[in-house]
Amino acid sequence: MSTAIEIRDVNKQFVLRHTRSMKEAFVWLMKGRKGDLSERFHALSDVSLTIQEGETVALLGFNGSGKSTLLKHISGVMRPDTGSVHTRGRVAGLIEVGAGFHPDLSGRDNVYLNGAILGMERAEIEERFDSIVEFSEIGQFIDTEVKFYSSGMYLRLAFSVAVHTDPEVFLIDEILAVGDEPFQKKCLAKIAELAAEGKTLVVVSHDLDMVARICDRGVLLDHGKILMDGPVDEVVERLRAS
Ligand SMILES: Nc1ncnc2c1ncn2[C@@H]1O[C@H](COP(=O)(O)OP(=O)(O)OP(=O)(O)O)[C@@H](O)[C@H]1O
């Protein structure tokens, strides 16, 4: 089995910009701009994680623990300040609803745009177009500009494009929550199918029962650090106990 995702010593800081009073800014200027008006915040601290091909991994933790930030590093939309992230094979991420979609274009044009962003050739998209639309159940709305879509409709199309790219690594953040129940079930069945085919999955969700069903391994994050890494049931139990 080979490595699908290799994360080594990743650190990521964000700058927290506070609103300052005129007085504070004046004092800061008078002191010769010493010190920093902004504060730095460690979103990820020395995170190392190796995920093998075919593993199904849940990133778990309380709000703000760094799960989405870590997933964005794996997808490549964020880069670490220090450390490295390597992935192998085609990566498709469902991280933010509507990301990679252009609001003024129709669903049809966005399938081509999003498919290209996810690394598909035009001929591949053409070949899979009908199947993408069928899975999404968008129907006649495929020729409507996506700015008129509901968040559930966005999700349907984005999920459908992503699974049709035939990714080796599939990343999913919370967003399934915006789909209605029948579509969520359909997505979960599709995700289980991908896992059974040996694809690598990394999932972020607060739905602990759902992740325990679809993932084997759990990684618990706390204040940007990995606190526990092991069988998903044990990690879920630890999270529930904390
Ligand atoms: N672009 C950004 N700029 C500044 N701070 C950010 C940015 N992105 C995330 N953060 C901060 O980093 C921390 C970790 O955020 P992240 O979204 O990774 O947490 P999470 O574990 O996914 O949380 P949740 O369960 O609420 O989705 C949070 O405190 C968040 O405010």
The ligand as an SDF file (V2000), in Angstrom:
LIG
                    3D

 31 33  0  0  0  0  0  0  0  0999 V2000
   -8.5990   32.6930    6.7960 N   0  0  0  0  0  0  0  0  0  0  0  0
   -8.5630   32.8010    8.1350 C   0  0  0  0  0  0  0  0  0  0  0  0
   -8.1430   33.9390    8.7430 N   0  0  0  0  0  0  0  0  0  0  0  0
   -8.0700   34.0310   10.0900 C   0  0  0  0  0  0  0  0  0  0  0  0
   -8.4150   33.0320   10.9350 N   0  0  0  0  0  0  0  0  0  0  0  0
   -8.8380   31.8940   10.3800 C   0  0  0  0  0  0  0  0  0  0  0  0
   -8.9490   31.6970    8.9640 C   0  0  0  0  0  0  0  0  0  0  0  0
   -9.3920   30.4340    8.7240 N   0  0  0  0  0  0  0  0  0  0  0  0
   -9.5720   29.8710    9.9420 C   0  0  0  0  0  0  0  0  0  0  0  0
   -9.2280   30.7260   10.9250 N   0  0  0  0  0  0  0  0  0  0  0  0
   -9.2580   30.4410   12.3720 C   0  0  0  0  0  0  0  0  0  0  0  0
   -8.5360   29.2610   12.6020 O   0  0  0  0  0  0  0  0  0  0  0  0
   -9.1740   28.4550   13.5940 C   0  0  0  0  0  0  0  0  0  0  0  0
   -9.4230   27.0770   13.0510 C   0  0  0  0  0  0  0  0  0  0  0  0
  -10.4570   27.1840   12.0890 O   0  0  0  0  0  0  0  0  0  0  0  0
  -11.0390   25.9120   11.3360 P   0  0  0  0  0  0  0  0  0  0  0  0
  -12.0920   26.4060   10.4110 O   0  0  0  0  0  0  0  0  0  0  0  0
   -9.9440   25.1050   10.7840 O   0  0  0  0  0  0  0  0  0  0  0  0
  -11.7070   25.1120   12.5400 O   0  0  0  0  0  0  0  0  0  0  0  0
  -12.6670   23.8470   12.5090 P   0  0  0  0  0  0  0  0  0  0  0  0
  -12.0780   22.8470   13.4450 O   0  0  0  0  0  0  0  0  0  0  0  0
  -12.9060   23.4070   11.1150 O   0  0  0  0  0  0  0  0  0  0  0  0
  -13.9700   24.4730   13.1470 O   0  0  0  0  0  0  0  0  0  0  0  0
  -15.5430   24.1920   12.9090 P   0  0  0  0  0  0  0  0  0  0  0  0
  -15.8370   22.9290   13.6030 O   0  0  0  0  0  0  0  0  0  0  0  0
  -16.1640   25.3540   13.5850 O   0  0  0  0  0  0  0  0  0  0  0  0
  -15.7830   24.1770   11.4460 O   0  0  0  0  0  0  0  0  0  0  0  0
  -10.4400   29.2020   13.9870 C   0  0  0  0  0  0  0  0  0  0  0  0
  -10.2050   29.8800   15.2040 O   0  0  0  0  0  0  0  0  0  0  0  0
  -10.6650   30.1800   12.8570 C   0  0  0  0  0  0  0  0  0  0  0  0
  -11.2550   31.3720   13.3240 O   0  0  0  0  0  0  0  0  0  0  0  0
  1  2  1  0
  2  3  1  0
  2  7  2  0
  3  4  2  0
  4  5  1  0
  5  6  2  0
  6  7  1  0
  6 10  1  0
  7  8  1  0
  8  9  2  0
  9 10  1  0
 10 11  1  0
 11 12  1  0
 11 30  1  0
 12 13  1  0
 13 14  1  0
 13 28  1  0
 14 15  1  0
 15 16  1  0
 16 17  2  0
 16 18  1  0
 16 19  1  0
 19 20  1  0
 20 21  2  0
 20 22  1  0
 20 23  1  0
 23 24  1  0
 24 25  2  0
 24 26  1  0
 24 27  1  0
 28 29  1  0
 28 30  1  0
 30 31  1  0
M  END
$$$$
